[in-house]
C-alpha cells in the first residue's frame, strides 16, 4: 500500500522541483510550488508513519 502512495507523490515532488528551476523569476509560481512541496513533505511524513505502524503491527498479530 505504501508504494502506491509514494510513487505518485514522488512524481509530484519531482515535477514541482523541475518547475522551480524552470521558472525562478516568477514569484507567484515559486510561491505555489513552495506550498506544493511543503505539503508533499507533510504527506511523506504521514506515509512514513503509516509504514512504521505497518511494520510494527505485522509482528503483533
C-alpha positions as CSV (number, residue, x, y, z in Angstrom):
1,X,0.0,0.0,0.0
2,X,2.8,2.4,0.8
3,X,4.3,2.0,-2.6
4,X,1.0,3.1,-4.2
5,X,1.2,6.3,-2.2
6,X,4.9,7.1,-2.6
7,X,5.1,6.7,-6.4
8,X,2.6,9.5,-7.4
9,X,3.9,11.7,-4.5
10,X,7.5,11.4,-5.8
11,X,6.3,12.3,-9.3
12,X,4.6,15.4,-7.9
13,X,7.7,16.4,-6.0
14,X,9.9,15.9,-8.9
15,X,7.8,17.9,-11.3
16,X,7.4,20.7,-8.7
17,X,11.2,20.9,-8.3
18,X,11.7,21.0,-12.0
19,X,9.3,23.8,-12.3
20,X,11.0,25.7,-9.6
21,X,14.2,25.6,-11.7
22,X,12.4,26.4,-14.9
23,X,10.6,29.5,-13.6
24,X,12.9,31.0,-11.0
25,X,11.9,34.6,-11.8
26,X,8.1,34.2,-11.4
27,X,7.3,34.9,-7.7
28,X,3.7,33.6,-8.0
29,X,4.8,30.3,-9.4
30,X,7.5,30.0,-6.8
31,X,5.0,30.7,-4.0
32,X,2.7,28.0,-5.3
33,X,5.5,25.5,-5.7
34,X,6.7,26.2,-2.2
35,X,3.3,25.3,-0.9
36,X,3.1,22.2,-3.0
37,X,6.5,21.0,-1.8
38,X,5.8,21.7,1.8
39,X,2.5,19.8,1.7
40,X,4.2,16.9,-0.2
41,X,6.8,16.7,2.6
42,X,4.0,16.6,5.1
43,X,2.4,13.7,3.2
44,X,5.7,11.9,3.1
45,X,5.9,12.1,6.9
46,X,2.4,10.7,7.2
47,X,3.3,7.9,4.8
48,X,6.4,7.1,6.8
49,X,4.3,7.0,10.0
50,X,2.0,4.5,8.3
51,X,4.9,2.4,7.1
52,X,6.3,2.3,10.7
53,X,2.9,1.3,12.0
54,X,2.6,-1.3,9.3
55,X,6.0,-2.8,10.2
56,X,5.3,-2.7,13.9
57,X,1.8,-4.1,13.6
58,X,2.8,-7.0,11.4
59,X,4.6,-8.8,14.3
60,X,1.9,-8.1,16.9
61,X,-0.9,-10.1,15.2
